[in-house]
Amino acid sequence: MNRYRGRSSRDFDRDKSRNVRPRTAMLNLRRMEVFRYDVRALLADFKVDEALASTVIANVIAKASRVSVSDAKEYVKEIETRGGYGKEVSQELCQLLDKYTLYR
């Protein structure tokens, strides 16, 4: 008779086989609409072209919510080096990404 009433040996084996990934910084999906509104307002304040603004918003949200916030920041800086917008816009976008970050 097994006197140990806690976890069985099967449970310990199951824990070992579980694939544990490190947590990465991603966009908080619960606040995505607020994030989208803030980014749209930021790009409108700096008078960024509407076609470029919609592309940047879509790509930043996709990268930040599916891959990681660091990849989204790289994309923002890449667009800045191409001449899409100025350094101030890039810094503000990175600050917004930091503000709406969640680790998962």
C-alpha positions, 0 to 999 in steps of 0.5 A: 500500500502506498502511504504517500498521498501526494503526487504519484511518480507519474506526475513527477515524470510528466513535469520533467518532460514538459517543454519550458520556454523562457518568457519573452516580452510581448504586446499585451493583447488586452490593451491592443486597441489602446496601443493602436490608438496611441500609435495612430495619434503619435504618427498623426502628430508627427505628420507621417504619411498615412500609407506608411503609418498604416503599414507601420502600425500593422507590422509593429502589432504583428511582430510585438504580439506574435514574435517579441517586442524586441523584434518590433523595436528593430523594425521601428528602427529599420524604418527610421534608417530608411527615412520613413520618419525621424528619430523622435518618432522612433523613440516614442514608438519604442517607449509605447512598446515598453509601456504596453509590454507583457511577459508571456 
